[in-house]
């Protein structure tokens, strides 16, 4: 469906627009945050999409009589909804508004655009119904009183807070986000279609598909065309058949590279850190602190995330699942919980007792600065302030976070292979990694080590890893060697996370190469080396997570392959729990013993991974009401192995 933008309204004839306001809920929420609801915002915004022929507001006007002058000024029809204090008051109001919307749908087919001023998820059904009849649905709601369910049901959703706020940090941040959204959409379309020119209307439609909340209005532009005109460094504009077309500036790549904050962006991206709106980030962290502080040893991190998302949805606070996840995961990178878990997914959490709310938030937000510090990038408080908070006036806070990041750097033990580079003991003192360090030392690098060369080698390795393990492992070892040398020289851009990622990728491809050559002793060594690096409580986990389950499946399969026994499940398509059921219930006792030995080796290296397999078996058994006898036997064997291990008794990072 073509997106209705301001440019369409102004250039191609005005659309007919109907505005329906859930006034009472809007006013209550706005008064809590802003002191008063600015009624004119809804009218002015609606008129950007065409001629607003219907304007209705629903509420108990005996309680909101102070807005009477606003209703007269903007010619809004007030629909009275009396309250008797009963439980169904809210539902009755919602039903009345929905009934009127549906009546309008059938009695006034000429209305093309419906604007629902509300944040209540109860209106998502009517939004979907309107769209099914070909209508364009715009939502407007407050940040703290809007359900993501409703946002996703609309064609476009505008945040009231951002529209009414002056051009401060939130707007600055939003412009920056919008520019990145614009660039990503243009690049994607150019690659997919080969067309250098794109219709402005099509461009906006695609941008809205990627981000429902995008709006040029909330950024301070009356038309989408005005927003595009401001991006002259990125775009060239023209016309075709009386329609606006845009194309990327031929020098856009070069210009983006000269962006003074681009190195910071790249560093955060390589560490898997996604910047959020600063208000959203702080609010989620504050709520997480409260949940964990008030409920020690009750929630795992995944449980806390699910609880907060459900809370936001039930109270109509707009928080996407990705936003909640990205904010919450910051605690993985800092010391805020004790004891340190083996698994964020399985272990319940308690905060450090003496930690207060602001210290908790400070430590979590210092993660962004720490990512820059560990890559030896120069710290520019002004640039980082704009990047993290959308304003330059947060430089003192950036300095505070920088000092915190430096003071909390992990203590490092000297690496055995170098007198220069200091690396954590977790990757230098493990016997399971000695083979990998020997491989790294023996690899001879031709030419000068550069970060660009390391990134290219890594990309080459990822490109061929499914078709040529031998070539892929060489690429990843080359990338690891380059990063290792860059770290020795303290060159800007490289980090320990990069080194661990390339070493784990090397282990994964080396294990695969040995596995398919039937060199199972070598495969076991490289699998165990991979599992030594793939620790859930370390930052590299965000990069290796997707590889862990397939690696475990092939690792366990070795028990059958050593005896040339065919399994009835494929390691490439099944969870490792199913592989273990087949192994530990094999009619061949030697296969069973091999399976137990592999489990023992794994639990000494990374007990959390065996716990995940046991947890999955428990879920399988529970779903079948305990009728899965083979699964119960496999689970019992693995539990005994886990409980007999010293590593299982210690929660380590």
N, C-alpha and C positions, 0 to 999 in steps of 0.2 A: 504494500500500500504506500502511495506517495505521502511523504511527510508534509503536514501543513505547517509551514513556517511563516515568519513575518513577510519574507520575500514573496511568498505565494499570495498572501492577503493583499499586499500593496501593488504587486505587478500584474497579477492575473485575475483581478476582481475579488471582491470581498466574499468570504465564506460566511454562512449563517452560524452563529455561535449561541449556545445556551449555557449559562452558568448556574450551578446548584451548589449552595454553600451549607455545609453542616456547621452552622454558625456557632452554636453553643459550645461544641467541642473545640472549635478553633479559638474562640474567645478565651475560654478557660486556660488553654495551653499557652496562648500568646501573652496573656496577662501575667502568668507565672514567669515567663522568660523576658518579656519586653515591657511590661506594665500596661499595655493596651494593644488591642488588635487594630492594625491599619487596614481598614476596610477597602480603601482606595486601591491598595496593592492588587487586590483580586480583580477589580474592574479594569485597571490599566493593563494588567497582564492579559486578561481575556481579550481586550480590544486589539492586542497584537496579532490575534489569530483570525480576526474578521469583525463583522458587525454583530455585536452582542444584543440579540433581540429579546432574550429572556434572562432575568437576573432574580433569582430567588434565594432567600436565606431562611433557614429553619431554626427555631429556637423558642424559648419561653421569654417573650419580650417584657414580661413583668419583672424579670430578673436582669435583663440587659437593656433597660430603657435608655441608658446613657449613650447607646449607639443609634438612637432614633434619628438624630440629625444626619448621621452618616447615611442611613437608609434613604432619607429624603434627598440628600445631595447627589447621590449616585443612582437614584431611581430604582432602588432595590425593593422587590416585593417581599414583604415580611410574612412568613407563614407561622402562625401562632401554634405552639405545641405546649399545652398546659401540663404541668407536673402535679401528680397527687402524692408523690413520694413512694409510689409502688415500685416493685422490682422490675417491671417491664417498661418503665418510662423510656429508657434508652432505645429498646427495641422498637417501641411504637414510633419514636421519632425517625429511626432509620427506615422503617417500613413506609412511612408517609413519604419520605424523600424518594425512595426507590420507586414507589407507585407513581409519583409525579413524573419521574424521569422516563419510565416505560410508557406512560400516557403520551408524553411529548414525542417519544420515538415514533409512535404510530399515528399521531394526529398532525405532526409537523415533519413530514419526511424531508422537507427542504433543509432542515438543520443538519449541517455536516460535522460540526465540532461540538463536543460536550466537554465542559470543564467541571470536574468534580473537586470542589474545595473541601477536602477532608483528608484524614490520615487513617481512617478506620478500615480495617481489613474486611469488615462486613460489606463494604461497597465494591469489593473486588469482583463479585459475581455479576453485578449490574454493569461494571466496566467491560467485562468479557462479553456480556450479551450485546452491548452497544457496538463493540468491535465486530461481532459476528454479523451485524446488520450493515457493515461497511462504514460505520461512523468512526471518527478520529477522537480519541479520548485523552484529555490532558488532566493530570492530577496536580493539585497544589496542596502542600501540607507542611506542618512544622517538623523540624528535624526530630524533636523529642516526642512527637505524637503521631508518627507515621509508620505503618506496617510495611515491611518489604513485600508482603503478599499483594498489597494494593499497588505498589510501585510497579511490580512485574505485570500486573493486569492492565496497566495503562500503556498507551503508545509513547507517552512522554510524561515525566514527572518533575515538577519544579519545587524547590525547597524555599518556603516562605522566609526562613531565617536569612538565607543568602541574598534574596531579593531586597529585603529591607535594610540589611547591614550596609554601612558605608564601605568604601573601597579599602578595607583593612586586610588583615592577614588571611581571612577566609576567602575573600574575593581574589586576592593576589594568588593564593594557592589554587583556587578554582581556575583562574585564567591559565596558569601554568599547566594544570592537568588537562584543560581543554585543548591547549596547543599540542600537547603530546598525543591526545586522542585524535586530533586533526591530522597530525603527521603520520601516525600509525595507520589510520584509515586510508589516506592518500597513497602511502607506500604499498599497502596491501592491494588496493584496487589496481594500481599501476602494474604490479607484478602479475595479478590474476588475469587482467583483460588486455594488457599491452597498450591500452589507451592512455595517452598522456593527459587528455582533457576529460574532466568529469563534470557533469551537471551539478550545480550547487545544491539543488533540491535532493538529488541522489546522494550527494556527499553527506548532507545532514541526516538523511534517513539511515545511512549506514552507521554514522556516528551514534545515533540514538539506539541502534541495535546493540552496539557495544556498551553503551552507558545510557540507561533510561533517564538519568537525572540531568543530562546535559541540557543547558538552555542558554542562549545568548542573552536573554533578558536578564537573568540573574547575574550575568557578567557585566551588565551595564550597557548593552547594545540593543537598540530598538529593533534592528533587523539582523538576520543571519548574514546578509550581505555586508553590513557594517563590521561585523566580527571578522569576516574574511578580509576586508580591506585593511584591517589593522595588522594582518599577518603578512605584510609585504616581504619580510625577510624569508618567508617560506613559500609563498604562493605567487603565481601570476594569474590575473583575471582577464576574462574576455567575455564575449557574447556569441551565441549561436542560435539563430531562429528566435531572437528576442528572449533567450534564456541565458542566465549567468552560467559561465563555465569557468573552472579553475584548473590549474596545472601546477606541478611542483616547480619551484625555482631550480634551474639546472645546477646551481651551486649549493643546494641545500645541504648536501652531505658535508661539504667543506665547511660551511657556516656552522652546522651543528657541532662539528669537531672543535670549533673555536669557542663554543659556549663555555664560559669559565667554570660552570658547575658540572660539565659533562663527565669529567673524570670521577667526580663524586657519585654521579648517577650510575656510571658503569660499575664502580666499586660496590655500591649497594645492590645492584642487580646481580652481580656475580656471587654475592653472599646470600641471595634469595630474599633480600629485605625490600618490601614494597612500602613506599611512603603512603601514609594515610592522611586524611584531613586531620589537623592537629587536635581539633575539638573531639572528634570521634575517637582518636587514639587515646587521649587522656581520659575520656569518659569510660571507655571500655576497661582501661587499666584500673581506674578507680573502682569500678564495679567488681572487677576480678579480685582486687585486694580485699574488698568487703566480704566477698563470698568465701575466700580462703581463710581470712582472719576469723570469721564467725563460725566456720565449720572445719576446724583442723582435722586432718586425716579422714576426711569424708569424701572429697571429690578427687578423681584423677584429673589431669589437665583436659582430657577429652570430655569428661563429664561436666567440668566447669564451663567449657565452651558451649556444650549443648544446653546447659542450664541457662546461661546468659542469653543465648539466641532465643530460647523459648520465652524467657522473661521479656525480651525486647519485642517479640512478636505479640505476646499477650497484652502488653501495655502500649502497643502501637508506637514504639520508638523505632525509627528507621535505622536499622543496622543490618547490612547484608552479612551472610555467612562468611564471606571472604574477609570482610572488614574485621569481624570478631576474631577470626582465626589469625589474621596477620598481627593484630594487636596483642593477643594472648601469647603467641609464640615467642614474644620477646623475652619472656621469663626463662626460656630455655638457655639463653646466652649469658645469664648473670646469676650471681649467688643471692637468691631471695627465698629459697625453700631449704628446709633441713628436716630430715636427712635428704641428701641428694638421691633421687630415684634411679633405679636401673632403667625404668621405662615410664615415659610420660603417659603412655596409654594404659598401663596396668597398675601403677603405684599411686596411692592416695597421697595428697600433699599437705604439708603444714608450712606456714611462713616462718622465717626466722623470728623468734619472739620479740626482740627489741626493735624490729622494723616498723616504722610508721608509714602512713599512706604516701606522704610526699617523697620519702626516701625510696619507697618501692617504685614510684613513678619515675624518679630520677634515674635509678639504676636501669630500669627497663628502657627508657629513652636514650640512655648513654650507649646503648647497643649500636645505634646508627653512627655515632661518632667513633666508637671503638672500631667499627668496620673500616673507617678511613685511617685511623691511627695505625692499625695492624698492617695496613698496606703502605705505610710510610708516605702517605700523602700529606702535603702541607695543610695545616688547619687554618682556614680563613673564616673567622667567626661570622663575618657579614654574609658571605655566600651560603654558609651552612645554616645560618639563621633563616635566610630566605627559603632555603630548600626544605628545612624541617618544619618551619612555622609560618612561612609565607610572608614574613616581614623582617626588616633589618633590625628592629628594636629588641630582638631577643638575643643579641650578641652576648650579654653577660651570662645568660642561661647556657648558651653554647660553650662558653669558656668553662662554666661549672661542669657541664656534661663531659667536656674534654678532659678536665682534671680527674673526674671520676673514672672515665674510661682508662686513663693511663694508670691510675692507682690500683685498679682492679685487674690489671693484666695478669694472666696466669703465670705463676712461677715456672720457669723452664729449666730443665736439666741439660747439660752439655750433650750434644749429639756425638755419638761415638765416632762418626765418620768425619767430623770437622771440628777444628778448634775455633772456628769463627762463628758458625751458626748455632744458636741456642734453640733447641726444639723441645716440646713437652715429652716427658718420660713415657706418656701413653703410646707414642709412636716410635720411640727409640729404644726402649728397654724391654719390649715384649719379644720373647724368643720366637714367636710365630711370625714376626716381621723381619727376622734377620735375613732370610732368603731374599726378600724384596730389597732390603738395603744393599745387599751384595750386588743384585742386578742393577740397581741405580748407580752404584759406584763404578761398576764395570762398563757402563754405557758411555761411549765416547761421542761427544757432541761436536759436530763440525760447524764452524761459524760462530757468530756472536749471539749469545742468548738475549732475546727480547721478549717482552710480554706478548706482542703481536704474533711472534713466531710460536709461542706456547699455545696461544688461543687457536691458531690455525692447525697446529698438530692435534690439539684436542678435538676440533671439529672434524678433522680427517679420520681420527680414530672412531668417533661416533658414527661417521658416515659408513664405514666399512665393517663395523664390529659384527653385524649380523651375517655377513657373507665371508669374511676373512679374519678369523681370530688372530692369526699370526701377524698379519699386517697391522691390525688394530692395536695389538699389544705393543708393537714397536712405536706406533704413533704416541700412545699414552705414556710410555716410558720416556720418550723424547720430551714430551710436554712436562712430565714430572722432573726430569733432569734440568730443564730450562728454569722452571720455577724454583727449584732448589738452589741453583746458582744465583738467581735474582735475589732470593732471600738472603743468601750469603753476603751479597753486595748491598743489602738493604735498599734495593732499587724500588722506586715508587710503583705501586700497582699490584704487586704480587702479595699473596697472603698464605698463611698456613692452611686455610680452608682449601685454597686452590691446590696446594701440594697434596693434601689428603685425598681430595677428589680425584686427582690424576693417578695417585698410587692405588686407590681403590678400583679405578677403571682399569688400570694395568692388571691388578690381581684378578679382576673379573674376566678379562679377555685371556689372560694366561691360563686361568683355571679352565676356561672353555676350550682353549687349544689343546691342553693336556687331556681333558675329558674325551674329546672326540678322536684323539690319537690312542685312546685306551691306556694312557699312562696315568693310572689312577693314583699311585702314590704322590706324583707331582701335582695332580689336580687337587688332592686333599690339602696339600701344603698351601697352595694359592687360595683355595676356598677359605681356609682358616685365617690366612693373612687378611683376606677381604673382611671377614667377620670381626677381626681385631680392630679394623678401622671403622667399620659400620656400627658405631655405638650410638644408641638412640639419644643419649643426653649430650652428644657433641654436635657442634654446628654443622659438620659435614653430613649429618643424617638427612638434612633437608634435600641434599643432592642425591644421596645413595638410596633413599627410602624405596624407590620404585624397583630397585634391583634386588633387594634383599630376599623377597619371597621366591622369585625364580632361582636365585643362587642357592637358597636352602633346598629347594626341590631337587635340583641336580646333584647337590652335595649328598643328600640322603640316598639318591638313586644309586650312587657308587656301591652301596652295600650289596645290591643285587647284581650290578654289572661285574663286580669282582668274581662272582660265581657264575657269570654268564646266564643269569636267570632273567627272564622277561617279566616285567611288571604289567598288571592290568590297568595301570593308570600312567598317563604321560606326564613327565616332569615339566614340560613346557606349558601345560594347560591346567594343572591342578595345584591347589594349595599344598604346601609341604606336609600339612597334617595328614592328608590322604596318602601321600607317599609313605609316611611313617606307619600308617595303619597296614598298608600292604607289606612293608618290610618286616615289621615286628610280629606279623601273623603269618609269615611265609612258612610253607611246609618244609623248607630247607633250613635246618638249624644254623648253618654257617651264615646264611643271609641275616638271620636274626642277630647273631653275635656281632657281625660286622655293623649292623644298624645300631646296636647298643654302644659299640665302641665309638662310632662317629658322633653319637649323641653325647658321650662322655667328653670327647675332645671339644665339642662345641660349647658345652656348659662351662668348661674351664676357661674358654676364651671370651664368651659372651652369653651369660646365662639368660639374659632378657629375651634372646631370640628363641631359646627352647621354651621359655614361659609362654611366648606368643603361640607356639605350636600347641602346647597343652591347653591354652585358653580356647583355641579354635576347636579342639577336640571336645572340650566341655560344652561349647555351644552346639556342636553337632549332636552330642548325646542328649542334651536338654531338649532340643527340637524333636527328637524321636522318643521322648519320655523314657529315656534310659534303655531303650531296646537295642541299641547299637553295641553288641557284645565285643566285636573286634575293636571298635573304637575305644571302648572302656578298657580293654586289655592293653592297648597301645598307650593310652593315657596313664594307666597305672605304672607301666614300665618307665615311662619318661619321668613321672613324678618321683619315682624311687631314685632315678639317676640324678635328678635335680636336687633332691633332698640330701643325697649322700655327698654332694659336692660342697666344698668349703666356699666356693664362689657364690653359691646360691644363698648363703646366709648373710652376705654383705651387700648392701645397696651401694654400688659404686657408680662413678661418672666416667 
